[in-house]
Amino acid sequence: MQNQKAAKPSTLFMSILDVHKKELFLKGYHEVMLGSFSQPGQFVKQLQQSFFEAYVQNVVEYNLAKFWVEITGFFNNAKNNKSNAKDKVTFAFEYAYDPRRMALTLYTVKATLNEDIVKEYAFEGKKYTQLPAAKSIHQELFQMRDQQIVAAALQLRQRKPPKQSRKR
């Protein structure tokens, strides 16, 4: 009886994965850089597992296979960095493996700040150079939140009736 081992990824698989791992790391999408509570390397393991499933499945089916992987980070939310408060940002990456082109493509990144401010970035057909760094996305979401707060304050101000002076 032969020992059955889990299928090992091929050299092509690993070379494709390595390109994506490197680019994500360079842009700051790593647990340690994001201050994540996840174990370091967990995001890459999730990417590798999802990609492997799409890769193996499409050896037979030969169809485009899409999948999502997520990582959450925590960023200082004070402009002057004197606060201990942190913003939670969840990054959801949508990938597709195309067996005809033997390519793994980043389609979208959906970034969510504190579960209420969302921005989606589309990358289909673009290169990783288009992917903003994790900190840049946080700064953009932070500015969006500030704009919403200012807009809400202005609306409240406009709704309040002017104070009337009391004459006695």
FIMI-394034 format. One record per residue: chain; residue number from 1; x, y, z of N, C-alpha, C, CB in turn. Coordinates in Angstrom, 3 decimals, padded with zeros to 6 digits, m for minus. Each point is the difference from the previous one (the first is absolute). Glycine has a CB too. Layout:
N
NODE   unit   pos         nx         ny         nz        cax        cay        caz         cx         cy         cz        cbx        cby        cbz
NODE      A   NUM          X          Y          Z          X          Y          Z          X          Y          Z          X          Y          Z
...
***
This chain:
168
NODE   unit   pos         nx         ny         nz        cax        cay        caz         cx         cy         cz        cbx        cby        cbz
NODE      A     1    000.837   m001.174    000.000   m000.837    001.174    000.000    000.887    001.243    000.000   m001.842   m001.248    001.213
NODE      A     2    001.567    002.166   m002.124    000.823    001.201   m000.124   m000.469    001.071    000.966    000.438   m000.537   m002.402
NODE      A     3    000.520    001.307    002.864   m000.356    001.156    000.822   m000.556    001.074   m000.902    001.776   m000.545    001.706
NODE      A     4   m002.964    001.027   m001.381   m000.591    001.062   m000.799    000.300    001.330    000.675   m001.835   m001.538   m000.850
NODE      A     5    002.513    002.380    000.127    000.311    001.336    000.488   m000.910    000.989   m000.702    002.407   m000.632    000.470
NODE      A     6   m002.599    001.768    000.170   m000.780    001.063   m000.645    000.732    000.422   m001.263   m000.948    000.804    002.226
NODE      A     7    000.183   m000.479   m003.243    000.595    000.418   m001.265    000.844    001.245    000.216   m001.933   m000.983   m001.279
NODE      A     8    003.126    000.968    000.745    000.879    001.153    000.107   m000.223    000.913   m001.194    001.702   m001.350    001.281
NODE      A     9   m001.692    002.646   m001.024   m000.163    000.936   m001.109    001.142   m000.129   m001.003   m001.222    001.564    001.525
NODE      A    10    000.878   m001.334   m002.785    001.014   m000.084   m001.049    000.901    001.227    000.015   m001.561   m001.380   m001.389
NODE      A    11    002.619    001.308    000.629    000.917    001.120   m000.116   m000.702    001.210   m000.615    001.922   m001.604   m000.224
NODE      A    12   m002.775    001.376   m000.780   m000.765    001.093   m000.611   m000.898    000.651    001.052    000.047   m001.171   m002.250
NODE      A    13   m000.739    000.374    003.009   m000.869    000.498    001.061    000.792    000.885    000.961   m001.445   m002.057   m000.199
NODE      A    14    002.573    001.552    000.662    000.809    000.744    000.973    000.571    001.285   m000.597    000.567   m002.164    001.115
NODE      A    15   m000.172    002.134   m002.373    000.552    001.217   m000.607   m001.082    001.066   m000.146    001.707   m001.381   m001.231
NODE      A    16   m002.934    000.965    000.888   m001.112    000.959   m000.083   m000.297    000.561    001.386   m000.977   m001.232   m001.985
NODE      A    17    000.888    000.357    002.973   m000.294    000.423    001.369    001.081    000.929    000.543   m001.226   m002.146    000.368
NODE      A    18    002.476    001.850   m000.633    001.108    000.815    000.502   m000.084    001.443   m000.480    001.410   m002.045    000.054
NODE      A    19   m001.808    002.248   m001.292   m000.145    001.363   m000.533   m001.039    000.763    000.818    000.631   m000.792   m002.325
NODE      A    20   m001.751    000.159    002.598   m001.074    000.650    000.749    000.401    000.243    001.452   m001.673   m001.089   m001.507
NODE      A    21    002.316    000.120    002.139    000.459    000.161    001.380    000.949    001.179    000.112   m000.263   m002.458    000.385
NODE      A    22    001.185    002.557   m001.308    001.003    001.083    000.021   m000.677    001.359   m000.133    001.714   m001.547   m001.004
NODE      A    23   m002.618    001.681    000.050   m000.670    001.280   m000.227   m000.866    000.406    001.183    000.018   m000.476   m002.438
NODE      A    24   m000.722   m000.475    003.027   m000.824    000.303    001.167    000.870    000.456    001.171   m001.705   m001.684   m000.769
NODE      A    25    002.825    001.014    000.965    000.915    000.366    001.076    000.557    001.406   m000.217    000.591   m002.424    000.314
NODE      A    26   m000.188    002.727   m001.553    000.561    001.318   m000.308   m001.011    001.128    000.221    001.503   m001.099   m001.661
NODE      A    27   m002.781    000.786    001.538   m001.053    001.009    000.182   m000.530    000.037    001.442   m000.625   m000.312   m002.407
NODE      A    28    001.204   m000.508    003.275   m000.353    000.047    001.419   m001.150   m000.888    000.422    000.824    002.260   m000.059
NODE      A    29   m001.175   m003.239   m000.773   m001.092   m000.914    000.342    000.572   m001.252    000.671   m001.395    000.869   m001.942
NODE      A    30    001.791   m000.692    003.178    000.575   m001.066    000.815   m000.457    000.244    001.431    002.034   m000.284   m001.538
NODE      A    31   m002.319   m000.771    002.264   m000.556    000.110    001.338    000.814    000.919    000.907   m000.909   m002.283   m000.286
NODE      A    32    002.219    002.148    000.271    000.843    000.809    000.888   m000.073    001.476   m000.394    001.540   m001.971    000.353
NODE      A    33   m001.460    002.261   m001.635   m000.050    001.390   m000.462   m001.357    000.651    000.251    001.685   m000.587   m001.729
NODE      A    34   m002.730   m000.232    001.759   m001.352    000.517    000.195   m000.426    000.009    001.460   m000.551   m000.822   m002.261
NODE      A    35    001.391    000.315    003.143   m000.384   m000.076    001.406   m001.172   m000.941    000.213    000.826    002.319    000.312
NODE      A    36   m000.902   m003.348   m001.131   m001.108   m000.950    000.043    000.124   m000.938    001.194   m000.183    000.132   m002.489
NODE      A    37   m000.965   m000.638    002.915    000.003   m000.989    001.077    000.251   m001.404   m000.539   m001.575    001.443    001.300
NODE      A    38    001.533   m001.588   m002.609    000.234   m001.312   m000.615    001.468   m000.385    000.130   m001.890    000.392   m001.620
NODE      A    39    002.115   m001.670    001.584    001.357   m000.530    000.070    000.766    000.427   m001.256   m000.780   m001.982    001.400
NODE      A    40    002.023    002.433   m001.271    000.769    000.386   m001.178    000.056   m001.129   m001.034    001.360    001.533    001.443
NODE      A    41   m001.639   m001.172   m002.685    000.020   m000.971   m001.086   m001.356   m000.615   m000.299    002.320   m000.465    000.618
NODE      A    42   m003.318    000.737    000.218   m001.327   m000.588   m000.185   m000.652    000.463   m001.306   m000.247   m000.108    002.488
NODE      A    43    000.412    001.379   m002.826   m000.590    000.539   m001.227    000.573   m000.702   m001.229   m000.331    002.220    001.135
NODE      A    44    001.636   m002.407   m001.155    000.641   m000.676   m001.131   m000.436   m001.457   m000.064    001.970    001.549    000.173
NODE      A    45   m002.127   m002.189    000.983   m000.483   m001.391    000.017   m001.411   m000.074   m000.576    001.432   m000.500    002.021
NODE      A    46   m002.269    001.465   m001.666   m001.368    000.055   m000.517    000.028    000.196   m001.525   m000.831    000.953    002.214
NODE      A    47    001.689   m000.052   m002.681    000.140    000.228   m001.439    000.491   m001.269   m000.696    000.480    002.440    000.424
NODE      A    48    000.540   m003.080    000.151    000.550   m001.207   m000.592   m001.048   m001.110   m000.069    002.260    000.640    000.863
NODE      A    49   m003.014   m000.835    000.211   m001.011   m001.055    000.027   m001.107    000.262   m001.023    000.505   m000.383    002.427
NODE      A    50   m000.997    001.604   m002.476   m001.074    000.338   m000.947    000.483   m000.105   m001.441   m001.013    001.524    001.712
NODE      A    51    002.218   m001.054   m001.961    000.578   m000.085   m001.334    000.215   m001.467   m000.385    001.120    002.250    000.318
NODE      A    52   m000.617   m003.053    000.621    000.253   m001.414   m000.279   m001.299   m000.718   m000.380    001.949    000.036    001.602
NODE      A    53   m003.021    000.257   m000.854   m001.291   m000.609   m000.315   m000.463    000.386   m001.403   m000.588    000.030    002.437
NODE      A    54    000.727    001.238   m002.791   m000.387    000.462   m001.342    000.898   m000.633   m001.058   m000.823    002.178    000.967
NODE      A    55    002.101   m002.298   m000.669    000.988   m000.557   m000.930   m000.293   m001.476   m000.285    001.722    001.635    000.856
NODE      A    56   m001.942   m002.403    000.179   m000.259   m001.434   m000.145   m001.362   m000.237   m000.655    001.424   m000.466    002.028
NODE      A    57   m002.416    001.197   m001.601   m001.352   m000.141   m000.558    000.004    000.277   m001.503   m000.987    000.679    002.217
NODE      A    58    001.752    000.269   m002.652   m000.041    000.409   m001.397    000.925   m000.797   m000.897   m000.587    002.234    000.791
NODE      A    59    001.310   m003.169   m000.243    000.728   m000.944   m000.837   m001.023   m000.874   m000.722    002.020    000.005    001.570
NODE      A    60   m003.119   m000.278   m000.890   m001.064   m000.833   m000.555   m001.023    000.847   m000.751    000.333   m001.643    001.863
NODE      A    61   m000.840    002.695   m001.213   m001.100    000.777   m000.561    000.441    001.055   m001.003   m001.195   m000.397    002.103
NODE      A    62    002.380    000.902   m001.943    000.575    000.985   m000.906   m000.854    001.258   m000.134    001.055   m001.873   m001.220
NODE      A    63   m001.576    002.352    002.347   m000.800    001.219    000.044    000.687    001.030    000.882   m002.112   m001.323   m000.365
NODE      A    64    001.721    002.568    000.174    000.461    001.070    000.865   m000.543   m000.243    001.401    000.102    001.633   m001.941
NODE      A    65    000.743   m001.599    002.935   m000.421   m000.242    001.383    000.312    001.235    000.843    000.394   m002.499   m000.253
NODE      A    66   m001.444    003.089    000.825    000.181    001.173    000.852   m000.068   m000.407    001.467   m000.997    001.482   m001.780
NODE      A    67    001.735   m000.748    002.610   m000.033   m000.240    001.440    000.389    001.278    000.733    000.556   m002.447   m000.340
NODE      A    68   m000.921    002.497    001.621    000.275    001.149    000.859    000.915   m000.416    001.152   m002.232    001.020   m000.607
NODE      A    69    003.114   m000.124    000.996    000.783   m000.158    001.228   m000.031    001.343    000.737    001.520   m001.800   m001.048
NODE      A    70   m001.493    001.743    002.371   m000.104    001.217    000.809    001.131    000.099    001.008   m002.469   m000.057   m000.285
NODE      A    71    002.773    001.310    000.608    000.921    000.295    001.095   m000.489    001.277    000.664    001.978   m001.132   m001.170
NODE      A    72   m001.853    001.179    002.485   m000.434    001.171    000.754    001.208    000.626    000.674   m002.292   m001.002    000.373
NODE      A    73    002.332    002.328   m000.411    001.086    000.740    000.625   m000.538    001.100    000.892    001.462   m000.514   m001.948
NODE      A    74   m000.588    001.052    002.777   m000.372    001.067    000.924    000.983    001.147   m000.163   m001.007   m001.656    001.636
NODE      A    75    000.456    002.859   m001.799    000.799    001.189   m000.271   m000.327    001.070    001.023    000.080   m000.548   m002.454
NODE      A    76    000.931    001.351    002.809   m000.222    001.125    000.888   m000.975    000.948   m000.689    002.318   m000.227    001.051
NODE      A    77   m003.375    000.644   m000.348   m000.992    000.840   m000.648    000.098    001.471    000.362   m001.447   m001.961   m000.027
NODE      A    78    002.478    002.347    000.718    000.163    001.407    000.356    000.950    000.676   m000.975   m000.431   m000.532    002.420
NODE      A    79    000.069    001.733   m002.807    000.853    000.732   m000.940    001.355    000.329    000.627   m002.050    000.962   m001.085
NODE      A    80    002.057   m000.755    002.379    001.249    000.366    000.663    000.686   m001.191    000.669   m000.950    002.266    000.360
NODE      A    81    000.407   m003.463   m000.553    000.575   m001.244    000.537    000.134   m000.013    001.521    001.219   m000.217   m002.131
NODE      A    82   m001.986    001.054    002.843    000.076    000.008    001.457   m001.081   m000.864    000.642    000.972    002.281   m000.129
NODE      A    83   m001.881   m002.785   m000.671   m001.100   m000.816    000.518    000.371   m001.479   m000.073   m001.678    001.750   m000.718
NODE      A    84    001.120   m002.517    001.638    000.191   m001.445   m000.042   m001.112   m000.683   m000.787    001.175    000.117    002.201
NODE      A    85   m002.164    000.659   m002.635   m001.125   m000.572   m000.754    000.503   m000.510   m001.349   m001.640    001.566    001.149
NODE      A    86    001.043   m002.662   m001.584    000.406   m000.613   m001.266   m001.200   m000.144   m000.921    001.856   m001.231    001.164
NODE      A    87   m001.599    001.395   m002.443   m000.995   m000.290   m001.025    000.193   m001.430   m000.450   m000.084    002.415   m000.751
NODE      A    88   m001.021   m003.125    000.592    000.035   m001.355   m000.521   m000.277    000.079   m001.502   m000.762   m001.006    002.234
NODE      A    89    001.656    000.447   m003.024   m000.197   m000.037   m001.450    000.088   m001.452   m000.458    000.968    002.343   m000.286
NODE      A    90   m002.037   m002.787   m000.374   m000.020   m001.338   m000.565    000.206    000.117   m001.501   m001.539   m000.855    001.831
NODE      A    91    002.513    000.125   m002.334    000.313   m000.025   m001.430   m000.458   m001.349   m000.547    002.000    001.584    000.283
NODE      A    92   m002.924   m001.555   m001.233   m000.487   m001.229   m000.639    000.508    000.008   m001.441   m002.095   m000.112    001.496
NODE      A    93    002.915   m000.876   m001.825    000.622   m000.103   m001.324   m000.752   m001.033   m000.834    002.258    000.652    000.951
NODE      A    94   m002.702   m000.245   m002.133   m000.636   m000.937   m000.925    001.014   m000.354   m001.087   m002.327    000.963    000.463
NODE      A    95    002.586   m002.241   m000.580    000.931   m000.520   m000.998   m000.738   m000.900   m000.980    001.891    000.131    001.653
NODE      A    96   m001.260   m000.341   m002.792   m000.500   m000.988   m000.957    001.197   m000.729   m000.588   m002.061    001.402   m000.540
NODE      A    97    001.933   m002.711    000.464    001.025   m000.807   m000.656   m000.534   m000.403   m001.367    000.918   m000.858    002.225
NODE      A    98   m000.151    001.180   m003.253   m000.365   m000.334   m001.379    000.958   m001.075   m000.495   m000.916    002.342   m000.435
NODE      A    99    000.444   m003.588    000.330    000.891   m001.085   m000.411    000.448    000.115   m001.460   m001.133   m001.444    001.673
NODE      A   100    000.359    002.114   m002.507    000.405    000.162   m001.410    001.252    000.868   m000.126   m002.400   m000.245   m000.695
NODE      A   101    002.443    001.294    001.515    001.161    000.899   m000.009    001.019   m000.385    001.066   m001.467    001.830   m000.854
NODE      A   102    001.093   m002.806    001.697    000.828   m000.391    001.150    000.375    001.234    000.809    000.903   m001.985   m001.274
NODE      A   103   m001.951    002.749    001.631    000.220    001.264    000.696   m000.961    000.165    001.162    000.816    001.003   m002.123
NODE      A   104   m000.295   m000.454    003.199   m000.798    000.400    001.149   m000.104    001.517   m000.065    000.739   m002.009    001.434
NODE      A   105   m001.969    002.520   m001.449   m000.229    001.428   m000.172   m000.736    000.562    001.200   m000.052   m000.288   m002.485
NODE      A   106    000.521    001.432    002.962   m000.709    000.737    001.034   m001.096    000.806   m000.695    002.070    000.124    001.520
NODE      A   107   m003.326   m000.366   m001.145   m001.122    000.701   m000.624   m000.392    001.248    000.785   m000.807   m002.179   m000.907
NODE      A   108    000.537    002.003    002.195   m000.421    001.131    000.821    000.565   m000.120    001.407   m002.094    000.212   m001.358
NODE      A   109    002.158    000.931    002.006    000.262    000.060    001.435   m001.104    000.860    000.585    002.549   m000.280   m000.257
NODE      A   110   m003.260   m000.299    001.206   m001.057    000.727    000.691    000.524    000.318    001.393   m001.869   m001.146   m001.334
NODE      A   111    001.995    002.436    001.629    000.524    000.429    001.297   m001.143    000.580    000.825    002.292    000.466   m000.998
NODE      A   112   m002.393   m000.924    002.248   m001.074    000.438    000.876    000.601    000.552    001.288   m001.583   m001.714   m000.988
NODE      A   113    001.272    002.973    001.279    000.485    000.671    001.204   m001.057   m000.092    001.094    001.410    001.573   m001.389
NODE      A   114   m001.051   m002.188    002.500   m000.876   m000.104    001.172   m001.403   m000.472   m000.361    001.320    001.811    001.067
NODE      A   115   m001.397   m002.680   m002.045   m001.239   m000.652   m000.414   m001.071    000.941   m000.534    000.516   m001.695    001.673
NODE      A   116   m000.151    002.954   m002.033   m001.034    000.878   m000.545    000.425    000.817   m001.218   m000.878    000.108    002.276
NODE      A   117    002.121    000.115   m002.476    000.447    000.762   m001.172    000.716   m000.967   m000.928    000.223    002.169    001.334
NODE      A   118   m000.736   m002.268   m002.561    000.486   m001.005   m000.943    000.444    000.656   m001.290   m001.524   m001.703    001.005
NODE      A   119    002.637    001.221   m001.527    000.458    000.423   m001.320    000.536   m001.234   m000.718    000.562    002.361    000.818
NODE      A   120   m000.920   m002.467   m002.088    000.458   m001.132   m000.797    000.954    000.501   m001.078   m002.154   m001.259    000.444
NODE      A   121    003.224    000.536   m000.619    001.013    000.310   m001.001   m000.006   m001.118   m001.036    001.425    001.284    001.688
NODE      A   122   m001.560   m000.928   m002.958   m000.042   m001.001   m001.068    001.369   m000.088   m000.678   m002.474    000.436   m000.364
NODE      A   123    002.919   m001.675    000.106    001.325   m000.218   m000.582    000.012   m000.914   m001.202    000.892    000.360    002.226
NODE      A   124   m002.028   m000.850   m002.645   m000.037   m000.979   m001.080    000.831    000.492   m001.184   m002.287   m000.765    000.748
NODE      A   125    003.256   m000.022   m001.125    000.854    000.334   m001.128    001.123    000.964    000.329   m001.943   m000.392   m001.410
NODE      A   126    001.997    000.879    002.636    001.063    000.927    000.399    001.052   m000.760    000.784   m001.616    001.939    000.056
NODE      A   127    002.725   m001.300    000.132    001.095   m000.638    000.726   m000.036    000.393    001.472    001.390   m000.012   m002.093
NODE      A   128   m000.645   m000.705    002.892    000.072    000.269    001.438    000.505    001.402    000.304    000.389   m002.418    000.368
NODE      A   129    000.310    003.030   m001.306    000.465    001.362    000.252   m001.173    000.940    000.245    002.014   m000.437   m001.421
NODE      A   130   m003.207    000.065    000.958   m001.196    000.809    000.201   m000.587   m000.168    001.410   m000.460   m000.195   m002.451
NODE      A   131    000.843   m000.851    003.141   m000.531   m000.261    001.336    000.605    000.997    000.991   m000.306   m002.462   m000.551
NODE      A   132   m000.551    003.277    001.202    000.541    000.928    001.000    000.526   m000.766    001.214   m001.607    001.784   m000.777
NODE      A   133    002.538   m001.190    001.462    000.506   m000.584    001.242   m001.129   m000.007    001.028    002.373    000.799   m000.491
NODE      A   134   m002.314   m001.731    001.414   m001.033   m000.125    001.026   m000.173    001.318    000.767    000.524   m002.460    000.206
NODE      A   135    000.565    003.110    000.145   m000.075    001.267    000.743   m000.662    001.093   m000.828    002.061   m000.642    001.258
NODE      A   136   m001.814    000.654   m002.554   m000.625    000.996   m000.876   m001.508   m000.196   m000.058    002.103    000.120   m001.355
NODE      A   137   m002.530   m001.365    001.303   m001.438   m000.275   m000.007   m000.622    000.448    001.313    000.349   m001.949   m001.552
NODE      A   138    000.328    001.682    002.668   m000.525    000.461    001.289   m000.131    001.517    000.005    001.043   m001.977    001.154
NODE      A   139   m000.035    002.680   m001.638   m000.055    001.469   m000.020   m001.162    000.499   m000.853    002.483    000.078    000.324
NODE      A   140   m002.723   m000.728   m001.444   m001.117    000.382   m000.866   m001.336   m000.239    000.700    001.390   m000.545   m002.025
NODE      A   141   m001.542   m000.592    002.682   m001.224   m000.295    000.738   m000.180    000.964    001.178    000.198   m002.415   m000.677
NODE      A   142    000.895    002.754    001.329   m000.014    000.954    001.120   m000.514    001.353   m000.487    001.938   m001.202    001.112
NODE      A   143   m001.461    001.657   m002.273   m000.460    001.269   m000.572   m001.477   m000.067   m000.375    002.314    000.432   m000.857
NODE      A   144   m002.747   m001.570    000.321   m001.415   m000.177   m000.325   m000.855    000.116    001.261    000.621   m001.481   m001.944
NODE      A   145   m000.154    000.883    003.038   m000.725    000.084    001.270   m000.053    001.436    000.492    000.709   m002.334    000.567
NODE      A   146    000.421    003.047   m000.644    000.024    001.398    000.426   m000.981    000.838   m000.812    002.394   m000.265    000.682
NODE      A   147   m002.454    000.022   m001.986   m000.936    000.738   m000.859   m001.442   m000.299    000.387    001.674   m000.053   m001.867
NODE      A   148   m001.967   m001.194    002.197   m001.356   m000.358    000.433   m000.358    000.678    001.317    000.227   m002.199   m001.171
NODE      A   149    000.715    002.273    002.076   m000.240    000.637    001.299   m000.262    001.490   m000.190    001.467   m001.709    001.143
NODE      A   150   m000.670    002.352   m001.979   m000.183    001.436   m000.266   m001.351    000.246   m000.670    002.499    000.298   m000.224
NODE      A   151   m002.838   m001.133   m000.755   m001.282    000.151   m000.697   m001.166   m000.177    000.981    001.053   m000.847   m002.143
NODE      A   152   m000.964   m000.122    003.034   m001.060   m000.234    000.983   m000.108    001.185    000.965    000.375   m002.492   m000.183
NODE      A   153    000.756    003.044    000.594   m000.011    001.156    000.904   m000.624    001.210   m000.682    002.052   m000.875    001.151
NODE      A   154   m001.752    001.087   m002.411   m000.591    001.119   m000.741   m001.506   m000.167   m000.139    002.149    000.291   m001.245
NODE      A   155   m002.595   m001.522    001.020   m001.446   m000.247   m000.103   m000.692    000.291    001.324    000.419   m001.745   m001.754
NODE      A   156    000.191    001.330    002.840   m000.583    000.283    001.320   m000.057    001.495    000.262    000.862   m002.189    000.844
NODE      A   157    000.173    002.872   m001.219    000.071    001.449    000.211   m001.098    000.703   m000.784    002.480   m000.159    000.370
NODE      A   158   m002.733   m000.307   m001.586   m001.019    000.620   m000.843   m001.408   m000.282    000.512    001.543   m000.209   m001.944
NODE      A   159   m001.747   m000.901    002.614   m001.321   m000.372    000.513   m000.379    000.751    001.262    000.332   m002.227   m000.993
NODE      A   160    000.657    002.615    001.784   m000.277    000.668    001.268   m000.589    001.384   m000.264    001.875   m001.274    001.122
NODE      A   161   m002.966    001.593   m000.458   m000.529    001.367   m000.146    000.929    000.973    000.727   m002.394   m000.868   m000.162
NODE      A   162    002.507    002.058   m000.376    000.881    000.982    000.662   m000.514    000.317    001.395    000.617    000.985   m002.231
NODE      A   163    000.302   m000.734    003.108   m000.377    000.363    001.374   m000.671    001.374   m000.013    001.922   m001.371    000.960
NODE      A   164   m003.024    001.456   m000.257   m000.708    001.277    000.089    000.376    000.670    001.301   m001.916   m000.863   m001.398
NODE      A   165    002.152    002.111    001.299    000.347    000.730    001.221   m001.253    000.220    000.838    001.928    001.137   m001.175
NODE      A   166   m001.756   m001.214    002.420   m001.111    000.190    000.914   m000.058    001.459    000.419    000.189   m002.381    000.813
NODE      A   167   m001.323    002.953   m001.024   m000.197    001.408    000.441   m000.933   m000.021    001.189    000.343    000.935   m002.349
NODE      A   168    000.015   m000.184    003.331   m000.824    000.073    001.196   m000.499    001.380    000.183    001.254   m001.824    001.039
***
